[in-house]
Amino acid sequence: MASVHLVCPHCEAVNRVPEARLNEAPSCGSCRNPLFTGAPVDLNSAAFRKHLRKTELPILVDFWAAWCGPCKMMAPAFSAAAVELEPRVRVAKVNTETAQDIAADLGIRSIPTLILFSGGAEVARQPGAMGQGDIVRWTEQQLSRL
């Protein structure tokens, strides 16, 4: 049976989960909290790098800032999209004000920007605010190309 590695959103322990059990609400072997919460995972720079290196699922990241009006408008839609996309995709948020190194490394020029990563590499990027349905459709379209 194939399995995937997932970084726990609570304690950052790396877990190995059989693919067939992803839909069964797996919990962390270390802290016992759910590996999927139905909400985006807030990542700082170090956590972002760890998730990118160690999580074997595609990762959809919203790059945002607290002062950004469109980011604030999109936040509820992104949270709702997380419910639909998990557990096929790890859904996360990175604040570009507190993780300026990540924003610079990735060349984030406007926010909000969604980036889909797979295998630790960027596979698609979409700048601008989107609604829940558009986020889900865009992500599924990108996943179908992998």
Disulfide bonds with the S-S distance in Angstrom:
none
